[in-house]
Amino acid sequence: MSHPYPDQDLAEKVSALVQRGDIDRGDPAYGVALAAIDLGYDRLTRAQRGLFDRVVGPALAALARGEPPARMPSPPPRAAAVAANGTVAHAESANPWRPIREVPEGHDVQLAMLVDGSLSPLAFACRRDDRGWVNADTGKSVYVSPSHWRHWPGS
């Protein structure tokens, strides 16, 4: 018996969290929330479940209790500034995107690809090894052609 995915109820709640400013679309927690919508919580990796439990779950609980947003909604996203060295950052970003040619070896990073002129980040940590890019949690190959990277939160 298959589970009725995607979870429309969760999708609506996550959309409300984004509108309230509890989660930003570029955050790894947003990507994990999308994965939970599509796959279900039980099919998330251990790291994804941990991030869901630390960020998304409490925000969903606050939403259900009718509490105000944890932070004020962000202004609409501004176009990212691309520096001469290829770094992409918003003025408020403490974790800017860097060109893929500068990725450090042996570190967990978040990868992003340019899609229609905007960065599209992956929702899980990756690491480069002798095979190419792998999911840092599972060790399975990830077949992507990233253009940018940034430090994975907590690494």
Secondary structure, 3 states (H helix, E strand, C coil): CCCCCCCHHHHHHHHHHHHHCCCCCCCHHHHHHHHHHHHCHHHCCHHHHHHHHHHHHHHHHHHHHCCCCCCCCCCCCCCCEECCCCCEECCCCCCCEEEHHHCCCCCCEEEEEEECCEEEECCCCEEEECCEEEECCCCCECCCCCCEEEECCCC
